[in-house]
Amino acid sequence: MALPSVEGGVFGPKCGRLDPDKLVRYYVQEFLRMGGSVAFNTSAEKLLVGPSCRLGVDGEPFVWQDSRVEGIQASGAINETIGSDTIVLACGAWGNELLEPAGIDGHVNSKKRQLFSVSARRARGLEELLHTKGFNLLDLLPLVILPKAGVHFKPVSEEGDFWIACEDEVNRQVIHLPDHDLARYTAEQEYYERNVNPILSAYFPQFRNARVKAMWAGLYSYNTLDNLPFVFRQDNLIVVGGDSGSGIMKGDSLGRIVDAVYRDEEKASLYGDVWYRTSKIGFGRRSVEREEWII
């Protein structure tokens, strides 16, 4: 298999994990408390572009008129046009569907990513591996990223499982306009058995006879330039995305940058009183440090 030997490792003692559902519920709760409104079961069907100064002539906006995104056409629980002075578009893998008809490059493509759950109680040695001591106060093995194909796994102690995934770049279809029906993107048990497990069990023999207990699939949206997030403004439209599966880690910072862009401020105040120039994460004067560990 030509697998590279492990010659060293990097340990992140301050790394951790959180429950994304609880985090989203908290944001919703606080947003409502601030007077905002949230619409579930609602789809944004189309960006509505119009002239900044409407003349009432059929065919507006013309190229000689300043134009702007006036609002969105929604369907579902809200079935009407929603207008706003400023619109923030954060649609992940579905950004192209709204942006391209309006003549704006979405800068994202997507790929299906899969997650496999293996019970630590069903294979010899896995439970001992799950509760490896010495890394943290929980006596759990930390998230492990192997040096081949981005195969990585982490313990889920409350379920007694390992969650396993892989970064399959070559021979995995690039999706430009994803289907709305996520049921089309299903996890493949054969992919785990023939692609992921051989790498995993070569480094950790405890996984050799491990069988899949459950599996899921979803979409990662990648910035087509460098796989790193972006925030850019097109007139009154602010677009944020391309976070390549790490949105929950970078979401707080991206939200603060969006807020600064909305206020026409050159710098955003990130957590910990770190100041960040908003143009660095745009496209006109982009200046970002390449992230090597994108999985």
Secondary structure, 3 states (H helix, E strand, C coil): CCCCCCCCCCCCCCCCCCCHHHHHHHHHHHHHHCCCCCCCCEEEEEEEEEECCCCCCCCCCCCCCCEEEEEEEEEECCCCEEECCCEEECCHHHHHHHHHHHCCCCCEEEEEEEEEEEECCCCCCHHHHHCCCCCCCCCCCCCEECCCCCCEEEEECCCCEEEEECCCCCCCCCECCCCCCHHHCCCCHHHHHHHHHHHHHHHCHHHCCCCEEEEEEEEEEEECCCCCCEEEEECCEEEEECECCCHHHHHHHHHHHHHHHHCCCCEEEECCCEEEEHHHHCCCCCCCCCCCCCC
